[in-house]
Amino acid sequence: MTAPIFRKFAQPQLSEASIQAVADVLRSNWITTGPKVTELEQALSHTFGNRPTRLVTSATGAMEIALALCDIGEGDEVITSAQSFFSAMNMIVKCGARPVFVDCDLVTRAIDLAQVEAAITPQTKVIMPTHFPGALGDMDALYALAKRYKLRVIEDAALVQGSKWQGKPVGAFGDIATFSFHPNKNMTTIEGGAIVVNNEAEAQRVDILRFHGISKLPDQTRDVVEASGKFNMSDVSAVIGLHQLAQFDTFMAQRQVLAERYFERFPQLPGVVLPPNGQSGQTDQTWNMFCVLIPYENFGHTRTSFRNALNEAGIGTGISYEACHLTTVARHYGYREGMFPNAERIARETVTLPLHVGLTLGDVDEICGVVGKVLAG
Ligand SMILES: Cc1ncc(COP(=O)(O)O)c(C=O)c1O
């Protein structure tokens, strides 16, 4: 019998006030996109240096819209990291472009800019890096490269809402950034995402793209100006987001304390790689996940047996992430084992340990103790 998982690796914290606010929206007779969405967009925009911000139904949807905004399609190439969640790859493929993978740093998981530069061809239109908790890549170098080759950048910032580069929050600088409000993320709207763009013209195009490509005509009839899907967030979701945003700084401070405890108490074991902790003097980082790399075989384990042992002790874990270039979809483009060693090692060795605001320092101590015991055999 498996013990119940009382410590999931991620778990949202929904206040009673937010539950009450949902009931109020449900009673208001306006439950889909309305005033709460506008209010949350404005509040989020404020956190992104007042850049135009639009809510959508997921970060994946935000990426689909971002690629359309950059006019990406058949014949175009988009450079992205082999180590990420599948969304970027999927949306690149779905819009008809070619995903061009490159490797990432083993510790920060930031996209390898030398490999990005080497992969640029006349067909390249966009660089799509993913940010991971603990340290951002070199944003100045990334944007200098993009400028040199006249490329757009779509930052997958799903995991790093609130993280800063030289004092500026991700989203408050650069080109396009996309965020996720899935329950595992730094704040949640149940499902949801945001896209931060450069100017009002782009924001207005997002308004069209997120709702069937519809544009209203002066006589109040509608035209479809570009074929698009439906990505509009409901007020029910947005009101949860407003309450989450009000607690955001508290949530991040709690996550920071828990991450610091992991760094203090995680058993020192040969070959184990911890996430970056304020690398390159970057201190303003938020902690969405705590992922470690473990050479399981050295400890007489496989990742599955290790995860099962933690599961038996009531500790939920995850895998963040498999290597995108080794998925069936990517293999159709000729990608194979051995092409991106860091992404592949991360994919083999990574395990996501519990990190959410429902945890106590005692929980982290216990998790670190169980990890030590399991690996000690
Ligand atoms: C790095 C990264 N990007 C994108 C996504 C997709 O987010 P969503 O579920 O909001 O589409 C995720 C989800 O886990 C993610 O981890």
The ligand as an ORCA input file, in Angstrom:
! r2SCAN-3c Opt
* xyz 0 1
  C       8.382     26.322    -18.461
  C       6.923     26.207    -18.771
  N       6.419     26.837    -19.828
  C       5.116     26.755    -20.145
  C       4.242     26.013    -19.400
  C       2.813     25.915    -19.810
  O       1.955     26.600    -18.936
  P       0.388     26.486    -19.097
  O      -0.025     25.230    -18.404
  O      -0.161     27.716    -18.423
  O       0.094     26.462    -20.544
  C       4.712     25.336    -18.287
  C       3.803     24.521    -17.479
  O       4.179     23.760    -16.632
  C       6.086     25.437    -17.965
  O       6.584     24.791    -16.921
*
